[in-house]
Amino acid sequence: MALGKLQKVLISESLDPCCREILQAGGIRVQEKPGLSKEELLREIRDCDGLIVRSATKVTAEVLEAAERLQVVGRAGTGVDNVDVEAATRKGVLVMNTPTGNSLSAAELTCGMILCLARQIPQAAASMKEGKWDRKKYMGMELNGKTLAVLGLGRIGREVATRMQAFGMKTIGYDPIITPDVSATFGVEQLPLEQIWPRCDFITVHTPLLPSTTGLLNDSTFAKCRRGVQVVNCARGGIVDEGALLRALQSGQCGGAALDVFTQASGAEPPKDRDLVNHPNVISCPHLGASTREAQSRCGKEIAMQIVDMATGKGLTGVVNGQALSKAFAPQTKPWITLARALGMVLCTVGKQVQGNVQVCTLGTPLKEAGSYLTPAVAAGLLAKGTQKEVTLVNATLLAQEAGLKVTTTHSDVAPEPDSSTGLVQVSLQGTPHQVTGTVQGSTPVLQQINGATFKQPAPLSGPVLIYRAKASDTSALATLTGLLSKAGGQLLSYHSSSTVAGEQWSVLGLSGPLSNLSELKPHVTEVFQLHL
């Protein structure tokens, strides 16, 4: 489940030179090839461990499939619309972005767009270049006292709000995640969307493009707005329904629009439909939100540093699809992730064909927030032997669902003594008697219970391990196993036996290496299996 060594990274678009320099200083070989065609990208990506893009490169499922060694896709910017995140997740490829890198540049462009709409600056400047002097034609409005609706109150939305407050604008807004108490701290009154439409003079959108935000401004919402409302979209094409916007402009319901993004345009190509661009009350830019020297330097620097930190094991930041994996870099969580994966492997082996619902229960206050990273670790263990794909914390949950497994998590702050100060993890196959329990002692994952049988001395879960169940009164299994180890030149590193349940007990043995043939042992045991943990 560990990440492999990052040796080679392809940068497929023009980025600040600092990006290449930081990667090279981190010991990574860099190939810079901006402007690749699709066919060229498919060839170049085959032997790359990392890919860094801006917005023009389309990282499709086909590209990901061709990338035999790819471990990470780094987006030098905020949105990841040009990356097939689901396909990347299925393959176990991390997707990173730099969510703060271009926030200020995008916010400043938005503020500039609002000013341009209010005073028709681009149209007046174009008129002057044509030799005209139309002072009356370009009558504008003051921003002071006007109401600005900010839809999406993340980093960029709040930066826009605070800047426009300096012009005397009243800021209202909506965000399904940011609470009204939080937005009040930066001067935005949150309201339901239905109350926002009739109250605002200007609307600016700062949401990701999701099914719930596609066409957020449409014929219905424009009809509820004040006549002459002004609209700004420097976020993502598609949030504003462009057909509805054109109709609102033509009828005068929308007084003007400023667009830096378009539904049909990519980061490298203009929109095919020119009706909006050519409308006299529309100000349009060729996707300039992040096009400042400072933002490009910041994004290039941040994505390079994130990839170097990942390659050197220092940590993960800006992860879009593998938040669980970011926890795997923390020294205090690593052994718990190892434990959860080991418990998943043991449960899968004991339960033979594991399907249906698997319950992960964390016990003890120290593990209160651990479910987010222990659940995919358990799923990775459950799938370790049953799939041809490499299973990681990035794709384990998705692959488990596709395999017919539903892994859920519960938590209780109360853990039995003496483990209340460290915590316990229980993994159960619902509807069966199969359950395994473990904890971490020091930095070693250990097994405490299996199917109701308790180990007085917990058994370490690391390296080659042999587990068998046999009659408690029959000691021949251990003697036979010792003989097999001797023949193979192996060593018995540890031995732990459980309490007796229905006349049988479990034994867990740590070996110096796996045994190739267990046929002599099988007549002496009820079941036996080997794992490499």
KESETI-175917 format. One record per residue: z, x, y of N, C-alpha, C in turn. Coordinates in steps of 0.2 Angstrom, whole numbers, plus 5000, padded with zeros to 4 digits. Layout:
<bamars>
ZXYZXYZXY/...
</bamars>
This chain:
<bamars>
500050044994500050005000500050045006/500150115005500150155011499450165014/499450185020498750195023498550265021/497850265020497650335018497550375025/497350435024497250485029496650465033/496750465040496150445044495850515046/495250525043494850585045494350575050/493950515050493350515054493350445057/493250445064493250385068492550385072/492250325071491650315075491750275081/491550295087491550265093490850235095/490750165094490050145094489850115101/490350125106490150105113490350165118/490150155124490350205129491050195131/491450245130492150245132492350305136/492950305140493150355144493250415139/493050475141493050535137493850555135/494350525138494950535136495150505129/494750455127494750425120494650475115/494050505116493850555111494350615111/494550635117494950695117495650685114/495950625114496550615111496550605104/495950575101495850575094495750645091/495350685094495250755092495950795092/496350785097496950825098497450795092/497350735090497750715084497450735077/496950775077496750795071496150755068/495850705072495350665069494650685071/494250685066493550695068493250635071/492850645077492550585081491850595081/491550535080490750535081490650475086/490350495092490150455097489450435097/489350365095488650345095488550275098/488550275105488450205108487750185107/487650115107487050085107486750085101/487050085095486750075089486550005087/485950005084485649945081486149925075/486049855073486449835067486249875061/485649895060485449935054485750005055/485750035061486050105062486850095061/487150045063487850035062488050035055/487649995051487849985044487750055040/487350095043487250165040487850215042/487950215048488450255051489150245049/489350175047490050155046490250175039/489750195035489950195027490550245026/490550305029491050355028491550365033/491650305037492150315043492750275041/493350305043493950275042494150235047/493850245053494050205059493450185063/493450135067492950115071493250085078/492950115083493250095090492650055094/492749995096492249965100492449935106/492049915110492249875116492049795115/491549765118491349695117490649695114/490249745115489549735113489449735105/489849785102489749795095490049735091/489649705086489849645082490049675075/490749665074491049695068491049635063/490449625060490349565056490649575049/490649525044490849535037490349585034/489749585036489249625033489449705035/489549715041489749785043490449805039/490949755039491549775035491449795028/490949755025490749765018490449835017/490049855022489749915021490149975022/490749965026491250015028491650035022/491450075017491850085011492550115012/492650155017493250185018493650165024/493350105028493650085034494450065033/494850085038495550065038495750025044/495350045049495550015056494950005060/494949945064494549935069494949925076/494749965080495149965087494649935092/494949885095494549855101494849875107/494449915111494649945118494649885123/495149845123495149785127495549735124/495549675127496049615125495749575119/495149535120494949495115494649525109/494649495103494349515097493849465095/493449435099492949385097492449415094/492249475095491749515092491849545085/492449535083492749565076492849505072/492549505066492749455061493449465058/493949445061494649465059494849435052/494549385050494749355043494449405038/493749425039493449465034493849535034/494049555040494449625040495049615036/495449555037496049545034495949545026/495449505024495349505017495249575014/494849615018494749685015495349735016/495849705020496449755021496349805027/495849785031495749825037496149805043/496449845046496849825052496449815058/496549765062496249755068496749765074/496549815078497049825084496649805091/497049795096496749785103497249815108/497049815114497449845119497549795124/498049745122498149685126498349695134/498649755135498849765142498349805146/497849835143497449885146497049865152/496749805151496249785157496549725160/497249705159497549645162497449645170/497649705173497649705181496949695183/496449735180495749725182495549655182/495649625176495449555175495749505180/496449515182496749475186496449485193/496349545195496049565202495349535203/494949535198494349505198494349425199/494849395195494949325196495149305203/495649345206495849335213495249345218/494849395216494249405221493749345220/493649315214493249255213493549195217/494149185217494449135220494349135228/494349195231494249215238493449195239/493049225235492349215236492149135236/492449095231492349025231492548995238/493149015240493448985246493048995252/492749055252492349075258491549085257/491349075251490649085250490349155252/490749205250490549275253489949295249/489849285243489249315240488549285243/488649215244488049175246487949195254/488449205258488349225264488049295265/488249345260488049415260487249415259/487149375253486449365251485949335257/486249295261485849265266485749315272/486249355273486149405278485549455276/485549475270485049525267484349495268/484349425268483649395269483549385276/483949415281483749405288484049345291/484449305288484649245291485349255294/485549205298486249205302486449135302/486649105296486849035295487649035295/487949035301488649025301488848955299/488548905301488748835299488648815292/488148845289488048835282488648855277/488948905279489448935275490148925277/490248865279490948835281491448845275/491948875275492448885270493048845270/493548865266494248835267494748885266/495348875269495948915268496248905261/496548955259496848955252497548925254/497848945259498548925261498648855260/499148835256499248765255498948725250/498448765247498048735241498448745235/498248705230498548705223498048745218/498348795215497948825210498248815203/497848785198498048775191497948835187/498348865184498248925180498348905172/497848905169497848875162497948935157/498448955155498649015151499049065155/499649065153500149105157500349175154/499949205150500049265148500049325153/499849385151499949435156499449425162/498849405160498349405166498449345170/498649285167498749225171499349235175/499849265173500449275178500349325183/499849375182499649425187499249385193/498849335191498449305195498849255199/499349225196499849175200500149205205/500549265203500949295208500549325214/499949345213499449375218499249315223/499049255220498849205224499349165228/499949175225500549145229500649185236/500449245236500449285243499949255248/499449215246499049185250499249115252/499849095250500149035251499948975247/499648995241499448945236500048915232/500048855231500548825226500248835219/500648865214500348875208500748835203/500348795199500548755193500148785187/500348765181500048785175500248755169/499948785164500048755157499948815152/500448815147500448865142500848835136/500548825130500948805124501448845122/501448905123501948955121502448975126/502248995132502749015137503148955139/503748965139504248905141504248895149/504348835151504348815158504948855162/505448875158505948915161505648985163/505349015158505049085159504449075165/504049025165503549025170503849015177/504348985177504748975184504949035187/505049085182505249155185504749185189/504149175188503549195192503149145196/503549095197503349045202502848995200/502748985194502248935191502648875188/502548815191502748755188502348725183/502648725177502248695171502248625171/501648595169501548525169501048515163/501048445160500648425155499948435158/499448445154498748445157498548385160/498748325158498548265161498748255168/499348295169499648295176499248345181/499048395177498748455181498048435184/497648395180496948385183496848355190/497248305191497148265198497548305203/497948355202498348385207498048455210/497548485207497348555209496748555213/496748605217496048615221495648675217/496048715214495648775210495948775203/495548785198495748795191495448865189/495948905186495748965183495948965176/495548985171495748985164495849055161/496449065157496649135155496849125148/496549085144496749075137496249115132/496449125126495949145121495449095119/494949115116494449055114494649035107/494948975106495148955100494848885099/494848855093494648785093494948735097/495648745099496048705103495848715111/495548775112495348785119494648785121/494248775116493448775117493348705120/492948705126492848645130493448615133/493948665134494548635138494348595144/493948625148493648585154492948555152/492948485152492348455149492248395154/491748345152491648295156492248245157/492648235152493248195153493748225158/493848295157494348325162494048335169/493448345170493148345176493248285180/493148225176493148165179493848145182/494348175179495048165181495248215187/494848265189495048315194494848285201/495148315206494948295213494248315214/493948275218493248285219493148355223/492648395221492548465224493048515221/493348505215493748555212493348615211/493748675212493348745211493648775204/493148805200493348825194493148895193/493648935190493549005189493649025181/493149055178493249075171493049155170/493549195170493549265169493849285162/493849235158494249245151493749245146/493549185143493049185137492549125139/491849145137491349095137491549045132/491448975134491548925130492248885131/492648915135493248875137493048825142/492648835146492348785150491648765147/491648695146490948665143490448675149/489948715147489448735152489048675154/488848635150488448575151488848525156/489448515154489948475158490048505165/490048575166490148605172489548595176/488948605173488348595177488248525180/488448475175488348405178488848395183/489448425183489948415188489748445195/489448505194489148535200488648495203/488148465199487648425202487848365205/488448335203488648275205489148285211/489348345212489848365217490548355215/490648335209491348325207491648395206/491248445205491448515205491148545211/491548575216491248605222490948675221/491248705216490948775215491248805209/490948855206491248885200491048965201/491549005198491449075198491549095190/491049125188490949135180490849215179/491249245175491149315173490949315166/491049255162490849255155490449185154/490049185148489649135147489649125139/489449055137489549045130488949085126/488349085129487849115125487749195126/488149215130488049295132488549335128/488349395126488849445123489049485129/489449535127489649585132489049625134/488449625130487949675132487249635134/487249565134486649535135486849475140/486349455144486449395149486449335145/486649275149486549215146485849195146/485649155140484949135140484749075144/485249035145485148975149485348995156/484848995161484949015168485148965173/485248895171485348845175486048855179/486548875176487148885179487148945184/486849005182486849065186486449045192/485849005191485448995197485748935202/486248905200486548855204486748885211/486648855217486848885223487648885224/487948845220488748845221489048885215/488648925212488948965206488949035208/489549075208489549145208489649175201/489149215199489149245192489149315192/489549345187489549415186489349435179/489149495178488949515171489549535167/490049495166490649515162490949575165/491249575171491449635174492249635174/492549595170493349585170493649655169/493449695164493749755163493349815165/492849805170492349855172492649895178/493249925177493449965183493650035179/493550085183493750155180494450155177/494950125181495550125178495650085172/495350035171495449995165495150025159/494550055160494150085155494550155153/494850185157495250245156495850225152/496150165154496850145151496650115144/496150075143495950055137495750105132/495350155134495150205130495750255127/496250265132496850305131497250265126/497350205127497850165123497650155116/496950135115496750125108496750195104/496550255108496650315104497350335102/497750325107498450335105498750295100/498550235100498750185094498550205087/497850235087497550255081497950325079/498050365083498350425082499050415079/499450365082500150355080500050325073/499550285072499550255065499350315060/498950355062498750405057499250455056/499750465060500250515060500950475057/500850415056501450375054502050365059/501850375065502350355070502450285072/501950245070502050175071501450135073/501450065073500850025074501049985080/500549985085500649935091499949905092/499949845095499249815096498949785090/499349775085499049745079498849675079/498249655077498049585078498249545071/498049585066498149545059498549575054/498949625056499449655051500149675054/500449615057501049625060501549655055/501549625049501949645043501949725042/501349755043501249825041501549865047/501549835053501949875058502649885057/502949845053503649855051503749905046/503249915042503249965037503350035040/503250045046503350115049504050125051/504450075052505150085054505550115048/505950165049506350195043506750145040/507050105044507550055041507250005037/506649985038506249935034505849955028/505650025028505250045023505550035016/506150055015506450045008506449965006/506549925011506549855009505849825008/505349855011504649835009504549855002/504749925001504649944994504949904989/505649884990505949834986505649774985/505349744990505049674989504449684985/504049734986503449744982503649754975/504149794973504349804967504649744963/505049704967505249634964504649594962/504149594967503549554965503249574959/503149644958502849664952503249654946/503949654946504349644940504349564939/504349524944504349454942503649434939/503049464942502449444939502349464932/502649524930502649544923503049504919/503649494921504149454917503849384916/503649354921503349284921502649274918/502349334916501749334913501149314918/500949254917500449234922500749194928/500849224933501149194939500749154943/500849094944500449044948500948994951/500748964956501148904959501548934965/502148914965502648924971503148984970/503149034974503549084973504049084979/504649084978505149084984505549144985/505449174991505849234993506449214997/507049234995507649214998507949275001/508049285007508449345010509149325011/509649365009510349345010510649395014/511049375019511449425023511149435030/511549435035511349445042510849495043/510849555040510449615042509649595040/509549545036508949525034508649465037/508949445043508849375046508149375048/507849425050507149425053506649465048/506849475042506449515037505949475034/505949415034505449375030504749385032/504649405038503949415040503649465037/503949525035503649575032503849585024/504349545022504549555015504049505011/503849445014503449395011502749425009/502449465013501749495011501949555006/502449585007502649635002502749614995/503049554994503149524988502449504985/502049474990501449444987500949504985/501049564988500649624986500949644979/501549644978501849654971501549604966/501549544967501349494963500549504961/500149534966499449534965499249604962/499749654962499649724960499149734954/499249694949498849704943498349654942/498249604946497849554945497249544949/497049594953496449594957496149664957/495449654958495049714959495049744966/495249704971495349724978495949764979/495949814984496549844986497049794990/497649794987498049744991498549784995/498549755002499049795007499449735010/499849755014500249705018499749665023/499149695024498649665029498349605025/498149605019497849555016498149515010/498849545009499149515003499249435003/499449415009499649345009498949305008/498449325011497749285011497549285003/497549345000497349354993497749314989/498449314990498849274986498749194986/498549174992498349104993497749084989/497249134989496649124985496749134978/497249164976497449174969497849114966/497949064970498349004968499149014969/499349064973500049074974500249054981/500849024982501049004988501749034989/501849084993502449124994502749105000/503349074999503749055005504449085006/504749085011505349125013505849075015/506549085013507049055016507649115017/508149095021508649145023509349115023/509749145021510449135022510849195025/511249175030511649235032512249255028/512349215023512949235018512649265012/512849325010512749365004513349385001/513349374994513949394990514149464991/514849474990515049544991514849574984/514749644984514849684990514249704995/513749654994513149664998513049635004/513649605007513549565013513349605019/513549675019513349715024512649745024/512349745019511649765018511149715017/511349665012510849615011510549615004/510349555002510049544995509349514996/508849524992508249494991508149454984/508049394984507949354978507249334978/506849344972506249314972506149274965/505949204966506049164960505349124960/505149114953504549074952504749004951/504648964955504948894955504648854949/505148814946504948774940505048814934/505248884934505348924928506048954929/506348984924506949024924506849094927/506249114929506149184931506349194938/506849244939507049264945507349334945/507149374950507449444951507749454957/508249494957508649504964508749574964/508649604971508749674972509049684979/509249744980509449774986509249844988/509549874993509349944995510049974995/510150034991510750074992510550134995/510750155001510550215004509850195006/509350235003508650225005508250204998/508650184993508350174986508350104984/507750074983507750004981508049994974/508449944972508749944966508749864963/508749864957508649794954509449774952/509649714954510249694952510349634947/509749594946509849544942509149524940/509049504933508349484931508549424926/508249364928508349304924509049284922/509449294927510149284925510649334922/510249394920510649444918510749494923/511449514924511649554930511749634928/511549674932511649744930512249764934/512749794930513449814933513249874938/512849914935512649974940511849964941/511749944947511049924949510549974947/509949954944509450004942508950024947/508850084948508350104953507650084952/507250064957506550034956506150084960/505950144956505550194959505250234954/504650254955504250294950504050264944/503950294938503750264932504450234929/504350164928504950124925504750094919/505150094914505050054908505650004907/505449934906505949884906505849844899/506449834896506349794889506949754888/506849694884507349654883507449654875/508049654873508149664866508849634864/509049624858509649594856510249644858/510749624860511249664863511549704857/511549684851511949714846511449764842/510849774844510349814841510249874846/510449934844510349994848509750034846/509350014841508850054838508250064844/508250014848507650024853507750084858/508350094860508450154864508350224860/508550224853508450274849507750294848/507350234847506650244846506350264852/506550244858506250264864506350334866/506950354864507150434865506650474861/506550454855506050484850505350494853/505150434856504450434859504450484865/504950484869504950524875504950604873/505250614867505350684865504650704862/504250664859503650674856503150684862/503150644867502750654873502950704878/503450744877503650794881503950764888/504150704888504450664894505150674894/505450644899506150644900506450574902/507050564900507350504902507750514908/507550494914507950504920508550464922/508450404920509050354921509050294916/509550264915509650214910510150164912/509950094913510450044915510249984911/510849954909510749894905511149834908/510949774907511249714910511749684906/512049634909512549594905512149554900/512449524895512149484889512049414891/511449394890511349324891510949294884/511249244881511049214875510949274869/511349324869511349374864510949434865/510549424871510049484873510249514880/510049574881510149604887509449644889/509449654895508849694898509049764899/508549814898508749884900508149904904/508349944909507849974914507950054913/507350084912507350154911506950194916/507150244919506750284924506450344920/505850354920505550404915505150454920/505050514917504750564921503950554921/503750514916503050494916502950434912/502450394912502250334908502150354901/502350314896502150324889501550294887/501050324884500450304882500450254877/500950254872500950214866501650184865/501650114865502350084864502350044857/501850064853501850024847502450034842/502750094842503350104838503950064841/503950054848504550024851504549944850/503949914850503849844850504249804845/504249834838504649794833505349794835/505649834839506349834840506549794847/506049764850506249724856505849664857/506149614861505849554862505249554866/505249594872504749614876504849674879/504249714881504349774885503749784889/503849814895503249834899503449894904/502949924906502949984910502649964917/503049994922502749984929502750054933/502350064937502450124942502550094949/503150104951503450074957503450134963/
</bamars>
